[in-house]
Amino acid sequence: MGRILVVDDEHYLADLVATALRYEGFETAIAGSGRAAGELVASFEPDLIVLDVMLPDGSGIDICRKLRRTGCTAPVVFLTARDATEDKIAGLTVGGDDYVTKPFSLEELVLRVHAVLRRTKGDTKTLRFADLEINEDAHEVRRDGQLIDLTPTEFKLLRLLVVHAGKVLSKRQILDHVWEYDFAGNDGVVQTYVSYLRRKVDAFDPPLIHTIPRIGYIVRVR
């Protein structure tokens, strides 16, 4: 799906963001400073940069300005603890494409990343697998052209499985992405929601959601 560079000196947060994006199918790299980001932009060639405004060796806004001057055209999503209007304007003025204020949910950031990539690269708004279609903007799901009514959580779960179609996802991976990383419950909720999805999505033939015993779940035709 592309490469994303995450630039943030808060290592724990950078790891969380990178992990969430890898679950979406992106290849990721992490930089903890503006200097490291500049080096990785040249070698990693990211399709998008998630860039913290406050870095140990300078402002993310200045770094974005320098990247644009050197010919880097990758879209930039800024992260910042500051929510002043002038800061947002400054970030967008130097060539940023979106702005997410800390604290933020990983789901929000992932959605912003997808929206920016669609806007800048013309990516499709619809995920397709077999006769299943997921319209991300409208939050609509159809099989064989028929609309399927899903709750927001069911939608997130199905989308995750379809993005990783052909790959087994463990209950822990699903929990981390769909219910966020600080979820305090047990992984029984995953089994419950998979059963909800099957009643709706696999009411059609062939079934798409399969259980791999003692490992997790996978979307595939057979």
Stockholm file with secondary structure:
# STOCKHOLM 1.0

chainA/1-222         MGRILVVDDEHYLADLVATALRYEGFETAIAGSGRAAGELVASFEPDLIVLDVMLPDGSGIDICRKLRRTGCTAPVVFLTARDATEDKIAGLTVGGDDYVTKPFSLEELVLRVHAVLRRTKGDTKTLRFADLEINEDAHEVRRDGQLIDLTPTEFKLLRLLVVHAGKVLSKRQILDHVWEYDFAGNDGVVQTYVSYLRRKVDAFDPPLIHTIPRIGYIVRVR
#=GR chainA/1-222 SS CCEEEEECSCHHHHHHHHHHHHHTTCEEEEESSHHHHHHHHHHHCCSEEEEESEETTEEHHHHHHHHHHTTCCCCEEEEESCCCHHHHHHHHHTTCCEEEESSCCHHHHHHHHHHHHHHHHCCCSEEEETTEEEETTTTEEEETTEEECCCHHHHHHHHHHHHTTTSCEEHHHHHHHHSCTTCCSCTHHHHHHHHHHHHHHTTSSSCCEEEETTTEEEECCC
#=GC SS_cons         CCEEEEECSCHHHHHHHHHHHHHTTCEEEEESSHHHHHHHHHHHCCSEEEEESEETTEEHHHHHHHHHHTTCCCCEEEEESCCCHHHHHHHHHTTCCEEEESSCCHHHHHHHHHHHHHHHHCCCSEEEETTEEEETTTTEEEETTEEECCCHHHHHHHHHHHHTTTSCEEHHHHHHHHSCTTCCSCTHHHHHHHHHHHHHHTTSSSCCEEEETTTEEEECCC
//
